[in-house]
Amino acid sequence: MKRPILTFSIIILVIMSIAGLASAESPATKPADELNKSQTRPEMESSWLLHPPVVDGDLSEWAGQTKLYLTGQNADYPAGSDLFSPEDLSAWASVIWTSQRVYLAISVTDDYVVSGSTAWRTDDMAGFVFDVDNSGDFSADDINLTLNPDNLVTANGGWPAGYEWAIHETATGWQGEVSIPMSQFGGVDFLGDIQVGFTWGVQDNDGVGVENWMSWAGPEFLKATPQEGLLTFTNGPVRKWVAFHPGVDGYDGIIDSTLDSWHPDQRYGDNKDLILYSRNNYHLVLKFDIPDLGQDVRVLDAKVHINFTSSNHDWTSYVRVYRLLRPWDESAVTWYNADAATRWASGGANAIGKDRENRRVSVLTLDSLGWKTFDLSNDVATDMYEHPEKNYGLIFRAEEGSSVAYHLASSEAGSENAPWIEVYAEFPPDQGN
């Protein structure tokens, strides 16, 4: 509903009145001894969800989520305000989280929406503060978020890279959704009912400047304060390492062989002893399958453990690991052939983009014997699990270093010596025990 045009004199009076009100109620100018100093910090919970809502501005997916309602009567500041009715300004907000993002929704009731001006900070607006270190003051990993009804979002005063949002006006005001990448929270893992400082609020412009505003906890909704509330991230998943050894508990998901440039037709697939030789002479190819870990389980990381049993010199090799791009047969693979009927595009599976990738997914300095661990890039483990049809395994290449041959136990060497893997997996709360 749009208000009728005021006469010039009335406009002047209203502007003067609102200016005085804004000066009296502004959080930047309010005397410290008049702030709400409640000893009990209000709390809100954010539940973990496996399947988050679609960020499209439609809040119907939030029907079952906990909502915080904010009116002039229950706002922490200004407390007990009678300056506006719920129809003039009120709101609810909700926060949920997944392992990748934090999602928030807001629905604002406002009988006169003002947006789209060049001075957007004085338009109708909502603010959310995530005080990650719970310090009561701004820190580098904190997030100060603003939302305007004309689909404008800022994070710490700038453009929110990686965020997703959708905000629009409604018949009774405006509403929207925002998702924040978990990486924006400074690498904090919210597992274990982690609490962060938190508050939020809204402000109202009825056409002549900011008339009113209110905060859920503390005297501000645009920055952290000691009086802010607490947000607890609950119901998180369980993350743990799971090991798989050949021949143990029925696991038989590892195949391996050596590609030998000096004996290019030699097959090593049945050997218990394989060779990795520096200067690109002998390569190791190894493929592991990750068993099905259950519905809705995510694999986040993986490691390959290999037992190096002997070497011809006490010298150093620098091993680099790449993903293979085509299938191969353990019983038939050689320097030239991927299987009995198919040749590598280049000997030693060296054709980048055809036989293997150019991106290194693991590196290791090999200068001693015993068990060595190759940490794979996180996205590689995830992709291998989610797309097993594209999992052709890895090639280990000793591309630099001294001329030294390292011998290693193969998958045929028995469960105590064979290569084995472990994966770091995320289980939904009800599956992680």
Sequence and secondary structure as in RCSB ss.txt:
>XXXX:A:sequence
MKRPILTFSIIILVIMSIAGLASAESPATKPADELNKSQTRPEMESSWLLHPPVVDGDLSEWAGQTKLYLTGQNA
DYPAGSDLFSPEDLSAWASVIWTSQRVYLAISVTDDYVVSGSTAWRTDDMAGFVFDVDNSGDFSADDINLTLNPD
NLVTANGGWPAGYEWAIHETATGWQGEVSIPMSQFGGVDFLGDIQVGFTWGVQDNDGVGVENWMSWAGPEFLKAT
PQEGLLTFTNGPVRKWVAFHPGVDGYDGIIDSTLDSWHPDQRYGDNKDLILYSRNNYHLVLKFDIPDLGQDVRVL
DAKVHINFTSSNHDWTSYVRVYRLLRPWDESAVTWYNADAATRWASGGANAIGKDRENRRVSVLTLDSLGWKTFD
LSNDVATDMYEHPEKNYGLIFRAEEGSSVAYHLASSEAGSENAPWIEVYAEFPPDQGN
>XXXX:A:secstr
       HHHHHHHHHHHHHHHHHH TTTS GGGS   SS  EEEEEE SS   SSS GGGGTTS  EEE TTT 
TBTTT  SS TTTSEEEEEEEE SSEEEEEEEEE SS     SSGGGSSEEEEEEETT  SS  TT EEEEEETT
TEEEETTB  TT EEEEEEETTEEEEEEEEEGGGGTT   TTT EEEEEEEEEEE SSSEEEEEESSSS SSS  
TT EEEEEES  EEEEEEE TTSTT   EEEEEEESSSTT   TT SEEEEETTTTEEEEEEE      TT EEE
EEEEEEEEEEESSS  EEEEEEEE S   TTT  SSBSSSS B SSTTT  BTTTEEEEEEEEEEE S EEEEEE
  HHHHHHHHH GGG   EEEEEEEESS EEEEE TTS TTTS EEEEEEEE TTT  
